[in-house]
């Protein structure tokens, strides 16, 4: 570009000297005129002219004047004339860019093109320097050539408009990328062509159904494949491996590419000795024990690189953030061994002057600062920074977090740390829409704010008005009630529940209560939670199902059997939560475990306990973690303790677990999986006098409810393959997730005894399944799409039932808003 500018300047200088009648003579400027100005003000133009009235004018001053005006970037043609002792400067201003248009560009985004033009000072409203258009065209062509499109054309079209304006249009003819016809590897005897080609991303001759194969030639990927082959050899001891040459040839029509590698494999080398040199800050013995390299091992370049990184990170824990670790190999070709000398230079200990936060438009700085374990004024610790980053990433209102260390000019031992966070919607509209054969359309709604007023505190108000439940729940939690991270929260709730409308056996309940809880952080991964809740519950419209007969007999009023049952309970809870997940929403790596125990106090009307454990493991399958594997497990159990009036206590039926639906077993209607209600009716005969005589229990009749009763034991498991969402760019992976899943599980009643029905007639006995059998599991598979929408998370599930039991209600599609991922 500089060369072009010099050429243009030389041409202008030549034309200028021709316009000046006598370049060898001098004259004193008595007057000066500037002609041709349109948008540039005269005063602005004069600031670029290094001549004023009274100055002597000669060839040198003319050349200086032209260079100065041209350097202002406002003019594309300049003439200097003399009329007596009057200096006349005629200019033609560069046209102003009115609009920039891109046409037929598929491989380059408009944003990238705009950035490229910005870098060359070409933007709407600015003067157009036509001299840079050719270089831009050539630069874009070079890009296309690098991705194998050798027939690509790029034309910069300038269309004049009135008032010295122009439209700039970049017209593209991208064409098709050259296909790789063949890849040849010459010189390999140890590893076959097929094995080495498997290491490469570029391929040739892929079958039509392998749509993931990359058969288009790309220069950058070729360089990457060459490095992959080198690493393959070097990681297996072939220290003398060398890529001797690479030939890339093209067919005459520029549509086909032939690639040839010439390599020298060499022989295997073992590590004979490992020597640590330099200043290891007194940690030499510890590093020797912990580092993965060992004498006698086969040379492995990846392991050498990992060892260098390990030593750097180890020293970084003590404030030496920028150490230099260099491995110097001493090769012995006679016995095929190599001595590795690791030279360590720790550099200066680095201290943190200030920690800053960027990108947080809603959340206050102190909310993030309390997640940071790196302290200002202390030495810089890479471990502390990574820990801080992970803690912030796990917040549900943070999409991603990162950090960088900024050197302070003039202070070699100090840095600033800048954390950059990308916030995501912290409030959600909690709703659900479902459709089942029995429940038809169901709706629910609520609102939750996980980052109330940017404080990091959680406020939730849930109003539920679905067909089977009306409830209100107000809760508030401060995760940092104390500076040490002890959390404090409370809730007030009221619920009216119609079990019969929720696919459960018929009963109604009203419940209100208040609870308080607090949490204690054990460390960055583990947390303990404790709580106490008072609850008043009224249960009515009970039917005499067999599973609640004992419960009913204990608590019902014999004189008024249809009266409601009321209970007051005080419940204590304790829980343990552990998380190493890389994100709070849509994690792709790490694991989480949660175990909770809740029990009513002995002075409560009901004495029971419930235990729950669930765990999730995410295993990344690709380096960018767009592919990941999830395994999950949930186990729950509940029962009673103690006695009332000589009767053993048991888990109240309205505290039973239920399952089925989008948050547990997809493919099954909500709350339909598990034991059904059993009604046992005595049989009668009428004697000759018209009196009814009750027959023995073996003659009882059995009828099964189609509604679920629930159970006191639950086991759910699932496997999911998280895949890139089709037609969605990688930038949106944190807001849209697609997965293929398999769900399996069962809900059963450990107190159910099938032998109680063994004396019945076969026709009645066969109606009763063994609801105490834990092996009566269900399973489904399908596709799930989750979207973190502006109104909250949405889940779309398509499921096919693999295994079901009699009485299960299935559904293929479900849609929910506001569910927890």
N, C-alpha and C positions, 0 to 999 in steps of 0.2 A: 504494500500500500504506500509506503514512504517513497519507493522508487517511482511509482506512478505520479505522486504529488510533485516530485522533483522534475519529472519530465514535463508535466503541465506547467509548472512554474517557469521552466526554461522557455517553453513555447510562448507563454505570456510575456516574458521578458523580451523575447525576440520581437513579438508584435509591438510591444511598447516602444522599443528603440526605433522601430521603423516609423512609428507615429511621431516621434520627436525629430524635428527637422534637422537639428545640428547637435548631435550628442557630445561633440568635443567642446562646444562653447558653454559657458556658464551664464546664468542671468539671475538677477535678484527678483524673487516673487513679490510683485506689487499687489496682486489680487489672486484669488483662488475660487474656482467653482467646481461643484460636484454635481454631475448630471446622471439621471437614470434611477434615482432612488425612488422606491415605492413604499415598502414596509419599514425599511431601516430609516430611522430619524437622522436628520443631518447632523445633529449633535453627536449621536452615537457613531456615525461614520467618521467624523472628524477625530474622534479619539483613536481611530486606527491609522490615521495619517500622520506620519512622523515629520511633517513639513508645516510650516506656518508662514504667514506673510513676513517678508524681510529676510527669509533664508535664501542662501544661494542654491541653485538647482543645477545638478549635473547628472551624468549617467549613473553614477553610484547611488545618488539620492533617489533617482527614479526606480532603480532596482529595489532599493530598500522600501520604498513606498508600496510597490506592487506586492512584494512579499508580505508586508504587514497587512494589507487589505485582504490578500488571499487567505492568510492565516486566520482571519476573523471568521471564516466559514460561511459568510453571508453572500459572497459574490462568486460567479463562475466565469466572468469575463471582465477585464479591466483594460482601459486605454488611458494613456497619459499624453495630453496634447498641450501645445503652447500657442497662445495668441498674443503676440507681443510679449509683454512681461506678465501676462495672466496665465496661471496654471489651470488647465482644464482636465478634470478627471471624470471620464465616462465609465460608468459601471453597469453591469447587468446582473441583477440579483439572482441567486439560486432560487428555483421554484420551491414553494412550500408544499409539503406533503399533505394532501387533503384526506386521503384514505389509503389504507393498505389492505390488499385483498390476496388471499391464498386460494389456489385452485388445484383440485385433484391431488392433494397431498394426503396420503393414507399412512405412510410409514413414519412421518414426522408430524407431531401434534402442532396445532396453531400456537400453543403456549411456548413450545421450543423455538419455533420460528420467530415469534415476537421477541423472545429473549436474545436470539442471535442478532436480530436487527438492532435491538437496544444496545447491545455491546458495540455495534458499529455506528452508534449515534443516529440511527434512522428510526424516526418515530413520527406519528401524526402531529402536525403543527410546527415541525422543525424544517429547516431548509434541507433540500436533497442534494447530497454530494454524489453525483453520478459516477465519479471515479471509483467508488467502492463497490458498485453493483457487480462488476465483473468478478471481483474477488469473492463476493458472496455467492454468486452463481457457481464458481469453481469449488468453493468450500462445500456447498450442498451436494454437488456432484461427487466429491470425494467421499462424502458420507454414504451416498447410495452405492458407490463402488465397494465400500467396506462391507456392505451387507449383500454383495453379490448382484446388484442390479446395474449391470454394465451398459445397458441401453437407456438408462435414465437421462432425461433432459430437464434442465431448469432454465427458464427464461424470465428475465426481469423486464417487464413491459411498463414503460412510462407513458401515460396518457395526459397530454396538456389540457388544462382547464382555464377558464377565464381568471383574470387577476393574478396571473403568474402562479397558478396552483397546478398540481399534478396528482393523478391517481397512480399509485405504484401497485402493480400486480405481479406476483410470483406465480408463474404457470408451471406446473409439474407434469411430466410424463414419466411416471415411475417405471412402468414396464414390469416384467416378471423377473424374479431373482434367478440367477443361474443355479441349476440343479447339480449336485455332486454326482458325477457318473461313476467314479471309482476312487478308492483310497488304497494306495499300495504302501506297504512297509517292507523295506529292504534291509537285510542284515540281521534280522531276528531269528535266532535258532532256539533260544530257551523258552520263549513264550510265543504262542501261535498268533497268527494274524487275527483270528476270531477273538481271542482273549484280549488283545490290545485294543481292537476296535470297540469292544464292549466298554472300555474305559472312556471312550470319546463321546462327546455330545453330538458332533457332526456325524452323519451317517449317510449311507447310500444304499439304493436297492431295497428300501423298506417296503413291506407289504402295504397294500392300500388301506387295510383296516388299522394300521398302526399310525393313528393321526397325531400321536405325540412325538413321532420321530422328526428330527431336524435334518432335512436333506438339502436345505438351501445353504449356499456358501456364505459364510460370514467371517471376515478377517479376525475380529476379536475372539470369536469362538475357536477359530483355528489355533490362535496363540494359546488359548486356555487348554485346548486338547493336547498341544505339544507339552505343556507343563504337566498335565495329568499323566501322560506316558512317562515323562521323566520321573515324576514322583512315584509311579508304580514300580519302576526299577530301583530307585534310590531307597524306597521303603523296604526293599527286600534284599538289601545288602550290595547291590551292584553300584558301587561307589564310582566306578570309572565309566559309567554309562555316558553316552554323548549322542546328541542329535547332530549328525555330521552336516546334513543339508536338507532343505525342503524345497520341492518344486511344485508350483501351482501353474497349470497350463489350462488354456481356455479353447473351446471349440471356435471355429471361425465365425459362427453366428452369435457368439457370446452367451449361449444358453446352457452350456455344459462346462463343468470344471473337473479336472483330473488332479489329484493330489498324491505326491510321492514323498515319503519320509525315508531318509537314509540314516540308519542308526548303527552305533557300536555298543553292544551290550556289556562287554567286559566280564569280570568274574566277581563272585561274592567276597565280601570283606567282613571280618569280625572285629569287634572292639577289643583291643588288647589292654588299654589303660585309659582311665578318665582322670584328668588332672584339673583341679580347681585353682585358678590363679587370680590375683587381684585382691581387693579389699572386700571381704564378705562380712564385715562388721561383727566378727566373732561368732558367726553362725555357720561356719564351715561344716562342723560335724552334723548339725541338724539338717543342712541342705543335702549332705551326702546320703543321709538315711532316707530322706523324703523324696529326693529326685528319682524319676523313673528309670534313668539310664543305668545300666550295670555292665561291668566288665565281662567279657565272654559272650555278650549278646551279638546277634547279627546286626550289622549297621542298619539303622533305620532313620532316614532323614526326618520323617514326621515326628519321631520320638526326640530327635535332637532339637527340633524347633520347639516342641512342647516343653522340653527341659529349659530352654532359654526363657520361654514365657513364664514357666514356673518360678525360676529364680528371680525374674523381674517382678512378678507379683508378690513373691515372698518378701523381697526388700521393700516393695511398695507399702507393705503393712507397717513399716517403721518410718515412713515419711520420705523414703528415697524413691520418689515417684518417677524419675526419668533415668533409671540405670541403663548402662550399656553392657549387654552380654553377648560376647562374640565367641563362636566355636571355631577353633583352628585345628583342622585335621592334619595329622602327620602320617602319611600313607607309607606302608611298607609293602611294596609289590612282590617281594620275595616270598613272604609267608602269608600274604593276603590278609594283613591286619591293618588297623588304623588306631592311632592314639589320638584321643580327643582332648584338647586343651581348652577349657572354658574360661575365658578371660572376663572378669567381672569388674566393672567400674561403676560404683554406686552413684557417683555424682554428689551433689549437695542435698542435704535434707531440706525438704520443701515444706513450708508452712502455709496455711490457708489464711489469707487476710480477710476475705469477705465471701459470703455465700449469697448468691442472687437467684431470683426466680423470674422466668419469662413465660409468656403464653397464658398465664392465668388471668382471665378477664373477670371471672366470677368469684373464684376462691381466694380468700385472703392469704397473704404470704405466710402468716404464722401457722396456718393449717398444714402447709407443706413443711414448714421449718420443723415442726414437732415430729415429723417422720424421719428427719435427717439425723443420723448418728455421728456424722463428721462435724466436729466442732470448729468454729472460727477461732483462730489463734493457736490451734494445735497443729501438729504435723499432718501432712496430707496422707491419707490412707486409701488406697484403691479399694480395699475390702470394705471400708466404711462407706465409700461412695456407691459401690455396687449395692450394698445393703440398703442404703437410702433410696436409690433408684427403684429397687424392687418393692420397697414398702410403699412408695408413691404409686407405682404401677398397679398395686393390688387394691387401691382405693376405687370404689365403684364409679366415682365421678371423674376418673382419669382414664383417657383412652391410651395414652402412652407417655412415658417420661424418659428423659435422657439428660446427660450432663457433659460438660466440657470444662477443662482447666485452662484458664487464661493467664499467661505469663504477664507479670507486671514490669513494664519498662524500667530499667535501672535497678531492679531488685531481683537478683537471680534466685533468691531463696524463698520468694513469695509468689503465690498465685491467687487468683480469684476463681471460684467455682460457680459456673452458671448452670442451673437446672432449668431445662426447658420442658414444660408440660403441655400436653394437648388435652383440654378438657372435653368431656362429653356430657350429654344430658344427664343431670343428676336427679331430675324429677321425672316421675312416670305416672301416666294415667293407667291405673290397674283395672283391666277389664278382661272379660272372657266371653266368648261366643262359642256355643257348642250345639250339636244337633244329634239326637239319638232316637232310636225307634220308640222309646217310651217317654223320654223327657222332652222330646221335640226341641224347640228353640229355648236356650237358656242364656241369660245375660247377668253380668256382675260388673261392678265399677268401684273405683277407689282412687286415691291420689297419695303419692308418697314423694317426699323430698329428702334425698340422701345427703344434700349439702345445703342445708337451710341457711339462706342469706349469706352463703359463702363461708360459713363457720365450720363446715365439716360435720355439724350435728345433724341428726336424722329426725325428721318430723313426719309422721304418717297419720292420715285420717282416712279410714276405710269405711265406706258406706256400701252395704251389700243389700241389694233388693232383688235377688234372683228368686225364682219360683219357690224354692224350698228354704230360703233363709233371708232374714232381715237382721242386719247387725250394724253397729257403729263401734269403731275402735280408734281411740286416740292414743298415740304413743310418742314419746320423745326420748332420745338418747344422746348423751354427750360422751363421745368416745375418749375425750381427754378431760374428765372432770378434775383430775389432778395432773400436775406436770409430769408425773411418772407414768401416765397412760392408763390410770384406773378410770374405767368408764362407769357412768351412772345413768340409769334410765327408768322410766315408769310408763304404765299404761292404764287406761280405764276402758272398760268394754261392756257392751250389752248385746245380747244375741237372742233372737227368736228363731227356732229351728224346727222345720217340719221334715222329719226323716223320710216319710212316705213319698214326698216329692223329690227326694234326692236319691232315688233308687235303693233306699234302705227300708227295713221293716218299719211298720207304722208306729210312730210315737211323736210327741211334740215336747219341746223343752224351751224354757226361758232361763237365761243365764246372765248374771251381771257380776262384776268384780273389779278388783284393782290389784296391780302388781308392781313390784319394784325389783330391779336387778342391777348388779354391778359386775364388772369384769376386771381381771388382774392379768397384766402381761408377764408371762414367765420369761420370754425372750422374744426375738424378732419373729419367730415362727409359731410359738405356742402361747395360748391364752386360756385362762380359767374364768368361768362365769358362774355366778351364784344368783339366786333369786328366791323371792317369796311372793305368793299370790293368794289372795282371799277370793273365794268364789261361792256365790249362792246360786243354786240351780233348782228349778222346778220341772218335773217330768210328768206328763199327763198322756191320756189316751193310749195307754199301754194295751197291747194284745198279749194273750197268755201263750207266748211262744215257749217251746220247751227249753230253749237256751236261757230264758230269764225266769223260769218257774221258781227256782230256788231263791233268786234275788227278790222276786215279787213276794214270795211267802214271808221273807224276813222283814221287809220294809212296809208292806201294804197294811192298811187298817182293815181288819176283818169285818168291822161293822160298817165300813164305807169303802168297799173294794175299788170303787171307781174314782176315788179321790186322788188328787195329784200327790206325788211324792216330792218332798223338798229336802235338800241337803245343803249343809254348810261345811266347806272344807278349807283347810289351810295347807297349801302345797309348797314344799321346799324343792328347789332344783339346783343341780350342779352340773357343769359341763366343761368339757375340754375341747379346744379347737386348735388345729394345727394346719398351717397353709404355707406351701412353698410355691404357689402358683405364680406365674409371671405376670398375670393381669387379674383384676377383679372381675371384669366382664370378658367373655370369650377367651379364656386362657387357652394356651396351646402347649404349655410345658409345666411340669411340676405336679404336685399332688396336694390334696386336702383331706383331712380326717376330722370327724366330729363325733363325740360321744357325749350323751346326756343321760342323766338319771333324775327323775322327778318322783316325789313320793308325798302323799298326804301325811299330816302329823297324826299321832295316835289319838288326839282329842277331836279329830274330825268325824263327821257322821259316816264317812266312807274311808276306809284305809286300804290303799293300793299304791302300787308303784309302776313306773313305766321306764324302760331302758331303750335307748336308740343309738345305733352306730351307723354312720355312712362314710364312705371313702370314695375318692375319685383320683385316678392317675392319668395324666396326659403324657404321651410319648411322642415327641416330634419325629416325623418321618423324613423331613427334608430340611435343608439348611435354613431356608427362609420361613420354616414352620407353617407353610400354607397347607401342608399335609400333616395330619396328626392323628394319633390313635388314643381313644378314651376308653377306659374300663372303669366301671363303677359298681358299688355294692352297698345295699342298705339292709340292715337287720334290726328288727324291732320286736320287743316282747313286753308284756304287761301282765300283772296278776295282783291278787289281794294278799294281805298279810293280817294276822291276828284273827280274833273271833268276835262275833256279836251274838249275844244270847245263846252261846254254845254252837253257833253256826260259823263255819270257816268263811272268811271274807274272800272275795274274788273280784276281778276287775269288772266294774260296772259296764253293762253292755253299751251305754252311751259314750264310754271312753274307748271302745274297741277301735282298732285300726281299720281303715278301708283303703281300697286301691282300685286302679283302673283309670285311664284317661291320659291326657297329654303330659302330666308331670310324673307318671310312674310307668304304667303299662300301656303304651300307645297301641291303638287298634282295638281297645276295649272301651265300652261306655264307662263314664265316670261312676265309681263306687259300685260296680256290678260284680266284681271279682270276689270270690270267697264264699264262705258258708251262707246258706239261705235260711230263712226262718222256718221252723218246723211247728206245725199245729197238730196236736194229738187229741183226738176226740173219742170219748168212750162210746161203745156200742150198747144198744138197748134191745130188749125184747118185751113184748107185752103179754102178760098172763091172761087167762080167761076172764079175770075180773077187770081187765082194762088197766092194770097197774104196770108201770114200766120198771123193768128189772135191769140193773146195770150188769153187763157181762164182765168177765175178768179182763185184766189189762192186755192179755194176749189177743183179745178181739178188738182192741182199739183201732180206729181208723187214722190214717196219716194223710195230711195235705201239706204240700210244700209251697211256701211263698216264692213268687218270682223275684222278690226283692232280696238284696243282700243283707245279711245280719252283721257282717264284720267278723273279725277274729282278734285274738290276743297275741298272735305271732305273725310276723311278716318278714318275707325275704324277697328282695328285688335285686336283679343284676342286669347289667347292660354293657354292650360293646358298641362303639361308634367309630367310624372312619370319617374324620373331618377332611373335606376336600375343598379345593378352590371353587367358589361359586361361579357357575358359567355366566359369561357376559358381564361379569362384575370385575372391575379393575382391582389390582392388589391394594391400592390405597384405601379401599373400603372393606378390607378383611376384618377390621375391628368393629364394624357395624353390621355386617351381613355374614352369616355362617350357614354352610350346607353340610349335612352329614348323612351317611348311611348307617342305620342302626339295627341292632337286634336286642330286643327286650325280653326278659324272662323273669318269672317270679311266682310266688304263691302267697296266699293269705289263709291261715287255718286257725283252729281253736284247740289249744292243747287240753282244755278241760272237757272237750266233747268225747263221750264214750259210746261208740257204736254198739257195744254189747247190751246197752239198755234197750235196744230194739230187737234183740235176737229172738225174743219169745213171740214176736208178732207173726202173723200169717205171712207167708212168703210174698204174697201180692202187695202187702203193706210194707214189709221189711225192705223190699227191693227199691222202694221209693226214696229211701234215706241213704244218701252218699256218706262216706266216712269223712266228715268235715274236720276230723283230727289228723288226717293223713297229710303230712307235709310234702309228699311226693306228687300231689295233684297240681303240678305247675302249669302255667300258661306261657306262651311265647308268641312273639310277633316280630316282624321286620319291616323296614320301609325307609322312607326318605323324610328328612326334617330340614326345613329352612327357617332360620331365626334372623330376625331383623330388629336392630335397635333403632326404632323409629322415633320421630319427635314426640309422640305421645307415650312412648314406653316400648319395652321389648315385645315383639310379636313372634308367635311360633305357628308355622304351618306344618302339619304332619300328615303324611300319607302312609298308612300302615296296612299290612296284610297279615292276618292272624295265621300263625304256623300251628299252634296247638291250643285247644280250648277245652273246657269242661261243660257238661250239660248245664244249661241255665245261664251261661255267659251271654252277655249282650255286646256285640261287636260293632265297630264303625270304621269306615275306611279313611275318612278325612276329619281332621279336627283343626280348629283355629282358636288361638288364645292370645290375649293381650295382657302384658304385665306379669307374666310368669317369671320365676327365678331360674336363671340358667345354671 
